[in-house]
Amino acid sequence: MRAKARAEVRAQHPSLLQVALLWYHTVVRPFFALDGSDNRAGLEEAKEILRRKEAAYPNSSLFMFFKGRVQRLECQINSALASFHTALELAVDQREIQHVCLYEIGWCSMIELNFQDAFGSFERLKNESRWSQCYYAYLTAVCQGATGDADGAQVVFKEVQKLFKRKNNQIEQFSVKKAERFRKQTPTRALCVLASVEVLYLWKALPNCSSPSLQRMSQGLGREEPATQVRAFDRNRTRDLSVPRPTLCPLSHPVWGPSVLGAELCTGCVRTVEGALGDGWELRDVSASPPACHEVDDAAAVGLKHLLLGAIHKCLGNVEDAAQFFQRAAKDELCRQNNLYVQPYACYELGCLLLDKPETVARGRALLLQAKEDFSGYDFENRLHVRIHAALASLRELVPQ
């Protein structure tokens, strides 16, 4: 009996190893940006594993799940959704696999801005999963509010605090903090859409979005200025798109000064950001521009919107616009009171853009170090440190120190 059990375990080892490799290539590498902005690194290795396993396990819900992950990273969202639904059907008695499939269906639906389907998936997870009901409740409320059901969303936002069980869990802490503002005030659809784009950014899902979805997000966060056009590449590289350049958002509220404790840090950060772009980038004066953030009338959210617009335009290939938005996010002091992570993340994003130009590598490296060393106590700090470490490590490979 023991010999048979040992033989079965040995037989499972190769498959377990393949599953671990698939998880690394399709989840860990893109999430922590271990390959910088190359979100497709490791996909060929993953597809090769899946090709070998498809014949042996044609009805495996787990390998079908990873097929969906590969398709999602290749921006084939409809195909990914089909694979995740198939995996969900195959996982009849596999509750854990059902839940990871529901999770991916929710995320793919949100990537496509299909908030109704995303709401259905996350609500089911909130009711069935024992992993983090608090987090799933927040995603449920965000998607429900983004469909226009503000009253229903507020009810679920109030549940988030009650479901807060894991006090040291960063995801649950973030969910509670974000849901808190909607416990007393009814959320608007615009603020819930903003929150959905925020989680897409923080969970590294924006690179999986199609160009049309990214454009819709950009138009939802900022008013268009039709007079000026920029060229943007199609994410599937099949055609070029002409995308209206958005008017950059002027701060609609007087800039409050930094706290006494953070004054020197903030002043140094602003100086670094102001000098980071240098002569290679043209900074546009937006002081005379009309207000752009017309759908979200919240001065405290301006820095967050700039960060998200920068990330969207980076994905669209509009590098100069992305740099402008990241710079403004890094200089926005209002976000220190509501979205403390915005400034360090904006410094990181701007630093990564500067690393792509030989003449600005030194300034990009300085911004990465500043994001790492001059900020602390913000949401997902460890997550950003891993990404900064990966960016600096790749830089050392190109330019030995």
N, C-alpha and C positions, 0 to 999 in steps of 0.2 A: 504493500500500500504506500509506504513512504517513498519507495523507489519510483513508483508511478507519479506521485505528487511532485517529486523533484524533477522528473522528466517533463511534466507539464509546465513547471515554472521555467525550466531552461528553454522550452519551446516558445514561451511567451516573451522571453527577454528581448529577442530581436524586434518584435513588434512594439514592445514598450519603449525601446530605444528610438525607434522610428517616430513614435508619437511624441517623445520628448524633443526630437529634432524638429518635427513639424511645429510644435508649440514655439520653439525658439525662433524659427525662421518667419513664422506668420504672426506671432504675437509679440514676443519680447523685442526682437530687432526693430520693428517699426515703432512700437510704443515708446521705447527709450531713445529713439533716434540714434541707434548705435552706428548707423552708416550715414549720419548727417541728413541731408535732404533727399537722399536716395531711398525712397520708400519701397522700392521693388527689389532691393538687395536681398538675396537669399531665396527669392521666389523660384528660380530655376532649380535649386536644390530641392525645394519643397515639392515642385511638380514632378521631379524625377522620382522621389519617394512615393508619391501618389500613383504614378504610372506603374511602379513595381507592385504596389499593394492592391491596385484595382482588380486585377485578375484573381488574386487570392481571396479578397474580401469584397465582392461586388455589392453586397448589401450591408456594408459596415456603416452605421450612423456616424461613427467617430471620424472615419476617413472622408465621408461625405461632408462633414462639418468643416474639415480642413480644406477641402476643395472649395467650399464657400469662402473661407478666409482668403485663399489665394485670389479668387475672383474679386473679392472686395478690394484687396490691395491693388489689383489691376484696374480698378474703377469700373468693373463690369457688375454694377449693382443689381440689375435685374437677374443676371445669371446667378449671382451670389444668393439673392433671395430665394430663387428656385432651389438651389442646393440646400440651403438651411431649412426650407420647408420639407424637402425630401428627407433630410436627416431627422427632422422632428417626427415625421411619420414612421421612420424606421426604428426610432428609439422608443418603442412601445413600452417596455418595462425598464427603461433606463432614465430615471427621473433627472439625474444630474445632467445628462446629455441633452435632455429635453430643455432644461433651463438655460444651458449655454446657447442652444439654438434659438430659443425665444429672445435671449439677450441680443444676439446678432441680428435677428429679424427686426427688433426694436431699433437698433442702431442703423441698420441699412435703410429702414423707413425714414428715420430722422435725417439721414444723409440726403435722401430724396425729398426732404421737407414734407413727407407724408405723415403728418402728425397724428392723424386718426389711427392709422395702423400701428404707429409707434406707441401710442397711448394704450392700445389693446394689449400689446406684448408686455409692456412694463407693468401694467395693472395686474396682469396674470402673475408676473414674477413677484409683485408686492404681496399678493395673496397666497402664493404657493411656496416661494423660496424661503429658506431659513438663513440664507447667507447674510443679506443686508436689506431688510425690509425698509429701513430708513432711506437708504440710497435709492431703492426702486420706487419708493413713495415720492421722492423728489423728482425723479425722471417722469413718473406718471403725471404729477401735477404740472410740470413744465409743458409736457406735450398736450395735456388736456387744455391748459390755458392757451397754447398756441393754436388750438382748433377754434378758439373763440368762446369756450365755456369757462368764463372767468369765475363764476360762482362755484362751479364744481371743482375747479382747480384750487380755490382758496380752502375748501373743505379738506382736500388732500394735503395741501401745504401745512395745515394745522396738525395733521397726523404725523408729520415728519419728526417733530420734537418728541412725541409720545413713543415713536419707534426707535429712538436713539438709544442703542444698547452698548455699542463698542466705543467707549469714551476716548480711546487712544487711536482710533481709526481715522486717518486723514480724510477719507472719502465721506464718512458719516459726519465728521466735523464740518466739512465744506457744505454738505447738504443741509445741515441744521442752520448754519450761518446764513446761507442763501435763502432758505425758506422763511426765516424769521421775519423779514420785512413784509411778507405777504400774510402774516397771521393777523395783522391789524388793518391792513389796507388791501382792497381788492386788486388782484393783479390785472394788468392790462394785457391784451393779446400781444402788443408790441414788446412789452417787457419779457413775456414768456418766450417769444421768438428769439429775442436777444439772449436769454438764458440758454436756449437750445443751441444756438451757435457757439456760446461760451463753452458748453461741455463738449461739443464737437472739436473745438480747438484744444481744450485741455487734454482730451483723450486722443489726440493726434489723428482725428478722423477727417479733418478738412482736406488733406491730400487725396482722400478716397472719393471726394465729391466730383461730379461732372461739372464742366464749364457752365452749362445752363443753371445748375443749382447754385454754383458760386456767384454767378451774376445776380440771381434772384436774392441771395443773401446780401450782396453788396448794395443792391437797390433798396432793400428793406432797411438797411442801416444808415444809408446816406442818400441825399437827393442827387440826381444826375445833373450834369452840366453838358448838354448836347453839343455845345460849340466846339469842344475839344475832344478828339478821339485818340485812343491809343490802340496798338495792336496787341492781341492776346492769343496765345496758342491754344488749340483744342487739346484737352487732356488725353484724348485718344489719338492725337496727332494725325487726324484725317482731314482737317480743314482749319483755316484761320478764322477767327472771329473778330468783329469790330465791337469793342466794348466801350461804352461811354465812360469818360473819366469823371469820377465823382468829385463834387466840391468838398474840399476838406472842411471838417467841422471846426469853426471857431469856438473857443470856450464861451458858453453862454452864461457863465457865472463868474464873478471875480475870483481870481485864483487865490485861494486861501494859503497862507504861508505854512511851511512845514512845522511840525511840533518842535519844541525847544530841543528835545533829545535828538531829533533826527535832522536838525537844521544843517549841520555841516555835511552830513551824508548826502542830503538831497541837493545841496548847493554843488557839491563835487560831482554828483551824478549829472546834473543839468549841464555843467561845464563840459564834462566828458562827452555827453551826447551832442551838445552844440558844436563841438569841434571834431566829432567823429566822422562826419560825412566829408568834410574837407572840400577841396576844389572840384572833385570829380562828380559832385552831386549838386544840383540846383535846388535851393530851398525856395518854395513859392510863398509869397506873403498872402496869408488868408484872412488878414484882419478886415478886409473890405468885402469878403465873400458873404453871400446870404447864408443864413443858418441851414445846415445840411441835415442835422439829425431830427427831422421833422416828426418821425413816428414815435421816438422815445424822448419825451421832454423831461429829461432827468440829468441835471448838470453833473451829478456824482457818477453818472455812467459814461461820460464823455471819454475818459481815458480808456475804459474797457472797450468802447466802440472803436476807438482808434486802433487798439491792439488787434481786435478781430478783423477790422478792415485791412490792416496791414497783412495779416495772415492770409486773408482771402486773396488779396492782390499778389502776394507772393506765390500762391498756388496757381494763379492765372498767368504768371510770368511778367506781371507789371512791376518790375523790380524798383523803379524809381518811386512809384506811388507807394509801394510797400514800405520803403525806407522813410518816406515822409510821415506815414501814419505811425510807424514804430517810434520815430523820434518824438512825435507829439504825445504819444502814450507815455513814453519814458519821462517826459517833462511835466506831466499832469500831476499836480500835488493833491487834487481832490480825491484821487483814487487811493491815496494813503489812508483815508478814513473808511472806505467801503470795500475796496478791492486791492488789498495790499500787494498781491502778487503781480499786479499789472506792470509796475515799473521794472522789477528784475526780469520778468519774462520779455518785456519790450527791449531791454538792454541786450538780452541773449539773442533775440531775433535780429536786431539791428547788427549785432556783432557777427552773426552768421552770414548776413548779406555782405558785410564788408570783407569777410574772409574770401569771398569769391573773386575779388579784384586784387591783383598783386600789389597795386600801389596803396591799398588800404588794409592790408593784412595786419599790420602792427596795430592800427586803431581798432580793428575788429577784435583782436586778441585782448586788447585793453578793456574793451566793453565786456567781453566774456568774463574776464577776471573780476571786473567791478560787479557784475551780476552775481558772481559767486561769493565775493568777500564782503560786499558793502550792504547786503540786505539779509535779514533773518526774520524768522517768526511768521512767514507768510504761507499761504496754502500751497501744498505740493512742493515744498522747498527741496526735499530729497529727490523728487522726480526731476526737477530742473537741474540739480547738481549732477545727476547721472548724465543728462544731455550735454551739459557744459563740459564735463570730463571727456565725453566721447568726441565732442568738437575739437577740444584742445589736443586730444590724442591723435586725431586724424591730421591736425595741423603739424604736430611734431613729426609724423611720418613723412610729410611733404617737405618740411623745413626743419631738419634736425637742430635741436637747441644746443 
